[in-house]
Amino acid sequence: MRVVLTGGGTGGHIYPALAIGKALKDQDPKTELLYIGGRRGMESGIVPRHQIAFEAIDITGFRRSLSWENVRTIVRFLKGVSRSKQLLRRFRPDVVVGTGGYVCGPVVYAAAKLGIPTLLHEQNVEPGLTNKFLSRYANAVAVSFRESLPYFSRVSDVVHAGNPCATAVLGADAGRGFATVGLPPKTPFFVVVGGSGGARALNEATIAMAPLLERLPGIHGVLVSGERYYEETLGRIRERSAAAANLHVVPYLHNMPEVLAAASLVVSRAGASLLAELTALGLPAILVPSPNVTNNHQEPNARSLADAGAAVMILEKDLNGESLFAHVQAIMGNRERLSAMAQASRKLGMPDAAKQILDQLRRIARKH
């Protein structure tokens, strides 16, 4: 197959697209891929490192208030559609896959107008504006959460497939995960991670929690602080308490799936791709949804896992060292609860997500 992938702006849109591309290549090495992304988005730097051909268009999103910038955005959209049609005619794909973000708009719209089959993947419980708009043109939609299905009731081919990032963590080596964080195998530990760049709110709560960790003998913590916060965070933790001996601070983890495979509990934001990885591995979580994302989409994501018993949710306004420690202690200090949450998480996991999406892709390609 010849497949165009598009999605961008944030890793939450980019990595599912890359996971679909990887699954296609794994299944058939002759698959040809083209990624169409935004010139200003993270994808312009990330995608080429994955040996996938990349083309860029210039696109921005609409502002939620009246603005002359929205007029410029409409002009960029129309130019983006024209540029996308040129790229699609040249590449001649069998199908186009959009994973969200502003760049999907002109690319998927152009594909629909050219009669090329299109599939949308929605990562979050509440769909983004772009996918809502594009759903009227798409041939198929795959959703990560069952709660998203009603939003796409007018699309004839809608599948609760899960997030393809879940497939990517399968087979992660827990032994290498323990080695990465410098702990002997089977050591119980929790990971605090705020995304690739870190999250100041999670760092601050973990710093405040450090003196309390002496109440959990034998249990370790790993804080992924983010590069920009690393020196300050490490220094402040060392100043606060000898309990910091059981709290390991790292700026970034290049092999996060392996560390997750070794961990007992994760404290994190509620980005859809990470939640897919956690449930694929059957990991309990303490989720602190970011209040700074569009449409507050992380809170419904977190609530979905909390309602199923796989996680507890702390709103950022309620997050501090004491509240975080209370939840860590209640879960890590109770094997029965830890096991029950792990089982609930595993029930939500969809490790075959990529396969389901590939089946759907081939189905719409055959129809056309």
N, C-alpha and C positions, 0 to 999 in steps of 0.2 A: 504493500500500500504506500501511497504518497500522502502524507498527513501534514497539515499546517496546525501548529500550536500557537495560541495567543492568550495572553493574560499578563498582568503586570501591576506595577506600582508598589506592591509589597510582596514579601516572601510567601504570604498566605495564598497568593494567586500564582506565583511563579513555580513553587516547588511541586504542587499537584500536577501542573502541566509537564514539568520535567519527569515526574514519576510515571505519567502516562506514556511519555516518549520512551523512557527506559523500558517499560513493560512491552511496548511495541517492538523495540529492537531486540529484547531478550527472546520474544516469541518468534520473530522473523528478522534476522540480521540484514535482510535486503530492504527493509522498510526505509523510506526516504523521508526525512523530517525537515521542515522549515519552521522557525519560530519568528513570528512577527510581533515585535514589542514596541514600547514607547521609547523615543529617543532620550527622554528625561528620567525614565524609570530605572529601578534597580536591575531589571532584567537585562539591560544593555551591558552590564558588567558580569552578571551571573551566567547567563545562557552560553556565551561563547566558551566558557571554561568547561562546559559539558560536551564539547565537540559537536554542537548542533548549529547548522547554518542560521544566521540571524539577520533580519532586516528590520529597520526602524521606521516608524512614522511619528509625526509630531502631533501629539494630542494631550489635552488637559481635561480635567473634570469640571462640571458645572458647580458654581457656587450656590449656596442655598439662599442667598439674598440677591435682590436685583442689582446687577452690575454690568458695566460695559464689558467686563472680562468674559461674561457669558456669551456676548455677541461674538467675541473673538473665538471662543470655544466652538461655537456653531460653525464658523468659517473653517477652523482646524478640523472639525469632524467631517465636513464635506470634502476638504482636501485629502483627509485620511481615507475616506471611502474611495476616492479616485486612485490614490496611491496603492491601496489594498487591492483594487481590481487589477491594476497593472501587475502586481506581484503574484496574484492568484492565477491570472492568465498565463504568466510565464512559468509558474511551478506546476500548474495543472494537478491540484490535489484531488484525491478521492473523497476526502472529508476534512472538515475544519473543526477543531476543538477549542472552545473558549472557556477559560477558567476564572473569568471575572477581572475587574479593573477597567479603567476607562478605555484602554487600548482595544479591548474586546469589541467595543461598540462599532467602530468603522469596519473592522476586519470581518466580524461575523455578519454584519449587515451587508457588506459587499459580497460575501460568499452566498448569502441567501438570494441576492438579486441576480447572481450569476448561475443560480441553480445548483450550487455545490452543497451536498448534505452537511448539516452543522449539528454539533452536540455541545451543550453547555454543561459545565460541572459547577455546582453550587456548594461551597464548603461550609457555609454558616447556616444556622437555623433560620434566620431571617435573611432572605436574599438581598443582595446589593441592588442598587438602582439600575446598573448596567444590565445585569442578568434579568431583572424584571422587564426592562424594555425589550431585550433581545428575545425573550421567550416567545413572543408572537411570531418570530421569524424562524426559530430553531426547529429542527426535525426531532430532536430528542434532548432530554435533560436527565442528568444523573445527580442525585442529591446525597449529601453526607449524613443528614439527620432525617429521620422519618417525619419529624414535625414540619419539614419543609414541603412535603408533598402537596398540601392544599394550595400553595402559592403557584403551582404549575399545573393546575387541573385542566387547563385548556390545551396543554401539549399532549399529543397522542401517545408518545413513547416516553414515559417518565419512570425511572428506576431508582429505588433506594439502594444505592450501590456502596455507599461509604466513601471514604477519602483515599485516593490511591497512595498517599504517603504511608498509610498503614501497611501496605504490601512491602514497602521499601525497608521496613525495620525487621521483617521476618528473618530469622537466622542470625540476628546480631549476637556477637560473642560476649557473654557476660563476663567471662574470665578476663578478657582484654579491658572490659569496663572497670573491673576492680583494680587492675594494674594501672589504668589511666589516672585514677584518683588516689593511688598509693595505699590501698587497703587490702588486707588478706581476703581471699574468697570467703563468701558467706557472711562477711561483716554486715550487720544491718546499718543502712545509711539512707538518708533522704537527700534529695537534690532540690535546691532552690534556683530556678532559672527564669529570667525575665525576657527571654528572646535573645537573638544574636547580639544585640547591642546592650543588653542588660536593662534593668528597670530600677530606677532610683527608689521607688516606694518599697519594692521587695528587698532591696539592699538595706534600706534604713530599718525595716522591721527585723531583718536578720541580725543586723548589728546590735539592736536593742535586745534581741533574744539571746545573744551569745552568753551572757552571764548565767542564764537560767539552764543552760544545757547540762550543767553538772548534775542536775536532777535526773538525767537520763544516762546513767553509766553504761558504757558499752555500745552506745548508739552514736553514730557519726553523722555530720552534715556536710554537704558540699554546696557551696554558693558559687554560681556562675555569675560573676559580677558585671561582665561586659568590660571591654578594654578600657574605655574612658573612665570608668569608676574604680578600676582595680587597685591602684596604689593607695588611694584615699580609703577605700573600704577595708583593705587588708590592715592598714595602719590603725584604723579606729577599732577594729576587732581585737587586735593584739593589745591595745591599750586598756581595753575594758575588763578582761577576765582571763584567768588561767583556763577557763572552760573552752577557750578558743582552740585549745589543743585538739579538740574533737570536731572543730569546724574548719574545713579546708576551703580556701578561697582560690578560685582560678578565674582568669579573665575570659576564657572562651574554651569550648570543647569542640574539637574537630570531629570527634567520633561519638556524638551524642547518643545515637541508637544503642551503642554498646554500653554506655554508662547507664542509660535507662534500663537496659536488660538486667543490669546488676542491682539497681536500686530497689528499695522497698516502698518508697513513697516519693511523690513529686509535688513540689510547691511551685506554681507557675501561673502565668496569664492563661487565658482561655482561647487562644488562637486555634482555629479548626484543625490545622494540620498536626499540631502537637497533640491535641486531644485524640486524633485518629491513631497516632503512634502509641499513646498511653493505653488506649483500650485494646489495641492489637496485642500489646504485651501483657494486658491484664494488670495494670498498675493503678493503685489508689492515688487520689490526688487531693490537694488543697488548692482551690482555684481562686485567684484574685483577678477578675476580669478588668481589663484596662478601660477606664472611663474616657480615654482620649481617642477612641476609634470611631469611624463613621457609623452613625445610627446605633451606637452602643451595642454592636452585634455580638460582642464577647459575652455579655451577661446572659442572653438566652442560651448560648453554647454551654456555659458553665452550669446553668440551671438544669439543662437536660441531663447532665451527668449526675448532678446532686440529687435530682428527683429519682434517679435510678439506683441511688445508694452507692455509686462508684466514686463520689467525691463530696467534699464539703465546700461551700462557697463563702468567701469573705469579701464583702464590698470594700473597695480601697479606703473609703471614709472610715471604716471600722477596723482597718489593719494597723496593728502596732506590735511591739515585741511580745507583750503579754498575750494578746489574742492569738498570734501565730503560734507561740509556744504551747498554749492550751490545746490547740488542735493537734499539733505534732505529738504532744505527750499522750493525748487521748487515743490517737491512732497507733503510733509506734509502741506505746506501752501496753497495748491490748492486742494480743495475737489473734484472738477470735474476731475482733472488729477488723483488723488488718486483712485477715483472710476473707471475711465476708465482703469487704469493699473490693478486694482483688477479684473475687468471683463475679461481682456485679459489673466490674469494669470489663472483664473478659467477655461477658454476655453481650456487651455493647460493641465489642470489637468486630471489625469486618476486614480481616486480613486478606480476603480475596477480592477486595475492591477493584484493583486494577484489572483483574480478569473480567469482572462484570462489565466494566466500562469498555474494555476491548470487544467483548461480545456485542455490546450495544453499537459500537462504532461499525463493526462489520455488518450488523443487521441493517443499519440505515444506508451504508454504502451499497449493499446488494439491492436494496429497494430502488436505488437511483442508478 
